[in-house]
């Protein structure tokens, strides 16, 4: 049996390793644009110079799994066509290309490996007293602003968004905002309309103008159009429609996992990607053995945000991702966040997750 996994993030790497372990004799090929596994949850550390987010795939994938560095142009009828013109036949495919960013001109995106590298170079070149603006009030934006502020206390750092830290609630959100303020991060409420590429001025929809020497785009939105380009049924936002077993509704040979899968109630992030990659591999293993597969169980436990290297806010959730009142912060929160990050990588490398 030939299986091709498209994408080597949390979902794809988990699926490939678990399949190699559970389906004897499977020929597994992983196609990825780079030869590294990138921990997206550490990209804010990568850009700030406080950590490294890339690990060679040779150290992440089980023996026997083939790595093909490249990009897929189209998924056809049992065949993948690569952008270099080559093709790969498959009995089953796992689509795990993740999410992407659509930055405004004049900004540097931080939600991708390439963008984080550009941001790291640009940040290192800034003199003391320069201003960094982080656009996006969600997890990526707040963690990026905090990391930069702690790593470069000589800079002025602000985070801009319609609802900064709005992914938390109650006193947990208040604690997140207090933590940002403690690092000297200015919080500006508003939507960014444009960035003047000539002088870096950030203009809000309200008309307010903010001087900025470096503007980082920290909004992760949208997914690559590979599913739609391949003729798979997709939702309005471009994510591939899947059944209860994470198979494309238009081709049962194609599993779709992670950010690119339109799983009802799922949010972007490794807390979704790893378990989905694991489940897709389990479904395929069961089908191969002639057993009945189980539907995917959506389950969340928390929303975890770091505030630099010494603080964090962890707000617990119900399985459906609705927020509980309970949360932890400080060193305990930092420890939980770090263990979660390490656990996500361990799960991807071993196929044991969720």
C-alpha positions as CSV (number, residue, x, y, z in Angstrom):
1,X,0.0,0.0,0.0
2,X,1.3,3.4,-1.0
3,X,0.6,6.4,1.2
4,X,1.6,10.0,0.4
5,X,1.5,12.5,3.2
6,X,1.4,16.1,2.0
7,X,2.9,18.4,4.7
8,X,5.2,17.7,7.6
9,X,3.8,19.8,10.4
10,X,2.2,18.4,13.5
11,X,-0.6,16.7,11.7
12,X,1.4,15.2,8.8
13,X,4.4,14.1,10.8
14,X,2.1,12.5,13.4
15,X,0.1,10.7,10.7
16,X,3.2,9.4,8.9
17,X,4.9,8.1,12.0
18,X,1.8,6.4,13.3
19,X,1.0,4.8,10.0
20,X,4.6,3.4,9.8
21,X,4.1,1.9,13.2
22,X,0.6,0.5,12.7
23,X,0.4,-0.6,9.0
24,X,3.1,-3.1,8.2
25,X,4.5,-2.9,4.8
26,X,3.1,0.5,4.0
27,X,5.2,2.6,1.6
28,X,5.0,6.1,3.1
29,X,6.3,9.2,1.4
30,X,6.2,12.6,3.0
31,X,6.2,15.7,0.7
32,X,7.2,18.9,2.3
33,X,8.5,22.3,1.0
34,X,11.5,22.1,3.3
35,X,13.6,19.3,4.9
36,X,12.7,20.5,8.4
37,X,9.9,20.0,10.9
38,X,8.8,23.5,12.1
39,X,7.3,24.0,15.5
40,X,4.8,26.7,14.7
41,X,4.2,27.2,18.4
42,X,7.8,28.4,18.7
43,X,8.0,30.8,15.8
44,X,7.7,33.8,18.1
45,X,10.9,32.5,19.8
46,X,12.5,31.9,16.4
47,X,12.0,35.5,15.4
48,X,13.0,37.0,18.7
49,X,16.2,34.9,18.9
50,X,15.2,33.2,22.1
51,X,14.7,29.8,20.7
52,X,14.8,27.6,17.6
53,X,11.8,26.2,15.8
54,X,13.2,23.9,13.2
55,X,14.3,20.2,13.5
56,X,15.5,18.1,10.5
57,X,12.9,15.7,9.3
58,X,15.5,13.0,9.5
59,X,15.3,13.2,13.2
60,X,11.5,13.3,13.3
61,X,10.4,10.5,11.0
62,X,10.6,6.8,11.5
63,X,13.1,4.7,9.5
64,X,11.6,3.7,6.2
65,X,9.6,6.8,5.6
66,X,10.7,8.6,2.4
67,X,11.0,12.4,2.4
68,X,10.5,14.3,-0.8
69,X,11.4,18.0,-0.6
70,X,9.0,19.8,-2.9
71,X,5.4,21.2,-3.3
72,X,2.3,19.5,-4.6
73,X,0.5,21.2,-7.5
74,X,-2.5,19.0,-7.6
75,X,-4.1,15.8,-6.1
76,X,-5.6,13.8,-8.8
77,X,-7.2,10.3,-9.2
78,X,-4.6,8.3,-7.2
79,X,-1.8,10.6,-8.3
80,X,0.0,13.6,-6.9
81,X,1.5,16.1,-9.3
82,X,4.4,18.0,-8.0
83,X,5.3,21.6,-9.0
84,X,8.5,20.3,-10.6
85,X,6.5,18.1,-13.0
86,X,7.1,14.8,-11.3
87,X,4.2,12.7,-9.9
88,X,3.6,10.2,-7.1
89,X,1.0,7.4,-7.2
90,X,-0.9,6.6,-4.1
91,X,-3.5,4.3,-2.7
92,X,-4.2,6.8,0.1
93,X,-3.1,10.4,0.7
94,X,-3.1,12.5,3.8
95,X,-3.5,16.2,3.1
96,X,-1.9,18.2,6.0
97,X,-0.7,21.5,4.5
98,X,-1.7,23.6,7.5
99,X,-2.8,27.3,7.3
100,X,-1.2,30.4,5.9
101,X,-1.1,34.1,6.3
102,X,-2.2,37.0,4.0
103,X,-0.2,40.0,5.2
104,X,-0.8,43.6,4.3
105,X,1.9,45.1,2.1
106,X,4.6,46.7,4.3
107,X,4.4,44.1,7.0
108,X,6.5,41.0,7.7
109,X,4.4,37.8,8.4
110,X,5.4,35.9,11.5
111,X,3.1,32.8,11.2
112,X,5.4,31.0,8.7
113,X,8.9,29.8,8.8
114,X,10.1,32.1,6.1
115,X,8.4,35.1,7.6
116,X,9.8,34.4,11.1
117,X,13.3,34.3,9.6
118,X,12.8,37.6,7.8
119,X,11.4,39.1,11.0
120,X,14.4,37.8,13.0
121,X,16.8,39.5,10.6
122,X,14.9,42.8,10.6
123,X,14.5,42.8,14.3
124,X,18.2,42.2,14.9
125,X,19.0,45.3,12.7
126,X,16.8,47.7,14.7
127,X,18.6,50.2,16.8
128,X,17.6,51.0,20.4
129,X,14.6,53.2,20.6
130,X,13.0,51.8,17.5
131,X,9.3,50.9,17.4
132,X,7.9,47.5,16.6
133,X,4.2,47.1,15.8
134,X,2.6,43.7,16.0
135,X,-0.7,43.4,14.1
136,X,-3.0,40.8,15.6
137,X,-4.5,40.4,19.0
138,X,-4.8,36.6,19.1
139,X,-2.4,34.1,20.3
140,X,0.2,34.7,17.6
141,X,0.1,38.4,18.1
142,X,0.2,38.6,21.9
143,X,3.0,35.9,22.2
144,X,5.0,37.7,19.5
145,X,4.7,41.1,21.2
146,X,5.7,39.7,24.6
147,X,8.6,37.7,23.2
148,X,10.0,40.7,21.4
149,X,9.5,43.0,24.3
150,X,11.3,40.7,26.7
151,X,14.2,39.9,24.3
152,X,14.6,43.6,23.3
153,X,13.7,45.8,26.2
154,X,15.5,48.7,24.4
155,X,12.6,48.8,21.8
156,X,9.1,50.2,22.0
157,X,6.7,47.4,21.3
158,X,2.9,47.6,20.7
159,X,0.3,45.1,19.7
160,X,-2.7,46.2,17.7
161,X,-6.0,44.4,17.2
162,X,-9.8,44.8,17.5
163,X,-9.9,42.5,20.5
164,X,-6.4,41.9,22.0
165,X,-6.3,38.7,24.1
166,X,-9.9,38.1,23.2
167,X,-9.2,34.3,22.9
168,X,-9.2,34.4,26.7
169,X,-12.0,35.5,29.0
170,X,-12.7,37.0,32.4
171,X,-9.8,37.5,34.8
172,X,-7.5,35.3,32.7
173,X,-7.8,37.8,29.9
174,X,-7.1,40.6,32.4
175,X,-4.0,38.8,33.6
176,X,-2.8,38.4,30.0
177,X,-3.1,42.1,29.5
178,X,-1.4,42.8,32.8
179,X,1.5,40.6,31.8
180,X,1.9,42.4,28.5
181,X,1.9,45.8,30.3
182,X,4.5,44.5,32.7
183,X,6.8,43.9,29.7
184,X,6.2,47.4,28.4
185,X,3.9,46.3,25.6
186,X,1.4,49.0,24.5
187,X,-2.0,47.7,23.7
188,X,-3.9,49.5,20.9
189,X,-7.5,48.6,20.2
190,X,-8.4,48.9,16.5
191,X,-8.3,47.4,13.1
192,X,-5.3,48.1,10.8
193,X,-6.3,49.4,7.4
194,X,-3.0,49.8,5.7
195,X,0.7,50.3,6.2
196,X,2.6,53.0,4.3
197,X,5.5,51.2,2.6
198,X,7.4,54.5,2.2
199,X,7.8,55.3,5.9
200,X,6.2,52.4,7.8
201,X,3.2,54.4,9.2
202,X,0.4,52.1,10.4
203,X,-3.0,53.5,9.7
204,X,-6.0,52.2,11.6
205,X,-9.5,52.0,10.2
206,X,-10.4,54.8,12.7
207,X,-8.0,57.1,11.0
208,X,-5.3,57.0,13.7
209,X,-1.8,56.9,12.5
210,X,1.0,55.1,14.3
211,X,4.7,55.5,13.5
212,X,6.5,52.1,13.2
213,X,10.0,51.0,12.2
214,X,9.0,47.4,11.8
215,X,5.5,46.0,11.5
216,X,4.9,42.3,12.1
217,X,1.8,40.6,10.7
218,X,0.6,38.1,13.3
219,X,-2.7,37.0,12.0
220,X,-3.0,33.5,10.8
221,X,-5.9,33.2,8.4
222,X,-6.8,31.1,5.4
223,X,-5.4,27.9,4.1
224,X,-3.5,26.9,0.9
225,X,-5.8,26.4,-2.0
226,X,-4.5,22.9,-2.8
227,X,-7.7,21.2,-1.9
228,X,-9.9,23.5,-4.0
229,X,-7.3,23.4,-6.8
230,X,-7.5,19.6,-6.8
231,X,-11.3,19.6,-7.1
232,X,-12.0,18.4,-3.6
233,X,-15.2,19.8,-2.0
234,X,-14.3,22.8,0.3
235,X,-16.1,25.1,2.6
236,X,-16.4,28.9,2.0
237,X,-13.1,29.5,3.8
238,X,-11.3,27.0,1.5
239,X,-10.9,24.2,4.1
240,X,-11.6,20.7,2.8
241,X,-15.0,19.2,3.8
242,X,-14.5,15.9,5.6
243,X,-16.6,13.1,7.0
244,X,-16.7,11.9,10.6
245,X,-13.5,9.9,9.9
246,X,-11.5,12.8,8.4
247,X,-11.8,11.6,4.9
248,X,-12.6,14.1,2.0
249,X,-16.3,13.9,1.3
250,X,-15.4,13.8,-2.4
251,X,-12.7,11.2,-2.3
252,X,-12.4,8.6,0.5
253,X,-8.8,7.9,-0.4
254,X,-7.8,11.3,0.7
255,X,-7.7,12.1,4.5
256,X,-7.6,15.7,5.4
257,X,-6.1,16.8,8.8
258,X,-5.0,19.9,10.7
259,X,-5.8,23.4,9.9
260,X,-6.8,22.6,6.3
261,X,-9.6,20.3,7.4
262,X,-13.1,21.7,7.9
263,X,-13.8,19.8,11.1
264,X,-16.8,21.4,12.9
265,X,-15.8,23.2,16.0
266,X,-12.0,22.8,15.4
267,X,-9.6,25.8,15.7
268,X,-6.2,26.3,14.1
269,X,-3.3,24.9,16.2
270,X,-1.3,21.9,17.1
271,X,-3.9,21.0,19.7
272,X,-6.1,20.1,16.8
273,X,-3.5,19.0,14.3
274,X,-1.7,16.2,16.3
275,X,-4.9,14.4,17.4
276,X,-6.3,14.6,13.9
277,X,-3.2,13.2,12.3
278,X,-3.2,10.4,14.8
279,X,-6.9,9.6,14.2
280,X,-6.5,9.6,10.4
281,X,-3.7,7.0,10.8
282,X,-5.9,4.9,13.1
283,X,-8.8,5.0,10.7
284,X,-6.6,3.8,7.8
285,X,-5.1,1.1,10.0
286,X,-8.5,-0.2,10.9
287,X,-9.7,-0.1,7.3
288,X,-6.6,-2.0,6.2
289,X,-7.3,-4.6,8.8
290,X,-10.9,-4.9,7.8
291,X,-12.2,-3.4,11.0
292,X,-14.8,-0.7,11.6
293,X,-13.3,2.8,12.1
294,X,-14.3,5.2,14.8
295,X,-15.4,8.8,14.3
296,X,-13.1,11.6,15.2
297,X,-13.7,12.9,18.8
298,X,-13.1,16.6,19.1
299,X,-11.5,17.4,22.4
300,X,-9.8,20.5,23.8
301,X,-8.3,21.0,27.3
302,X,-6.9,24.6,27.4
303,X,-5.8,27.7,25.7
304,X,-2.1,28.4,26.5
305,X,-0.3,31.7,25.9
306,X,3.2,32.5,26.9
307,X,4.2,36.0,28.0
308,X,7.9,35.8,27.3
309,X,10.0,33.1,28.9
310,X,9.0,33.6,32.5
311,X,5.2,33.9,32.5
312,X,2.2,32.5,30.8
313,X,-1.6,32.2,31.1
314,X,-3.3,28.8,30.7
315,X,-7.1,29.0,30.7
316,X,-8.8,25.6,30.8
317,X,-11.6,24.7,28.5
318,X,-14.4,22.2,28.1
319,X,-13.9,19.5,25.4
320,X,-15.9,21.7,23.0
321,X,-13.3,24.5,23.5
322,X,-15.7,26.7,25.5
323,X,-13.8,28.5,28.2
324,X,-13.8,27.6,31.9
325,X,-13.2,30.1,34.6
326,X,-10.1,28.3,35.9
327,X,-6.7,29.3,34.8
328,X,-3.1,29.3,36.0
329,X,-0.2,31.7,35.5
330,X,3.3,32.5,36.4
331,X,5.9,29.8,36.7
332,X,3.2,27.1,36.8
333,X,1.7,28.4,33.6
334,X,5.2,28.6,32.0
335,X,5.9,25.0,32.9
336,X,2.6,23.8,31.5
337,X,3.1,25.7,28.3
338,X,6.6,24.4,27.8
339,X,5.5,20.8,28.5
340,X,2.6,21.3,26.0
341,X,5.1,22.5,23.3
342,X,7.5,19.6,24.0
343,X,4.5,17.2,24.1
344,X,3.4,18.4,20.7
345,X,6.8,17.7,19.2
346,X,7.1,14.3,21.0
347,X,3.7,13.3,19.7
348,X,4.6,14.2,16.2
349,X,7.9,12.2,16.3
350,X,6.4,9.1,17.9
351,X,2.8,9.2,16.7
352,X,1.6,9.1,20.3
353,X,-0.6,12.1,21.0
354,X,-4.0,13.3,22.1
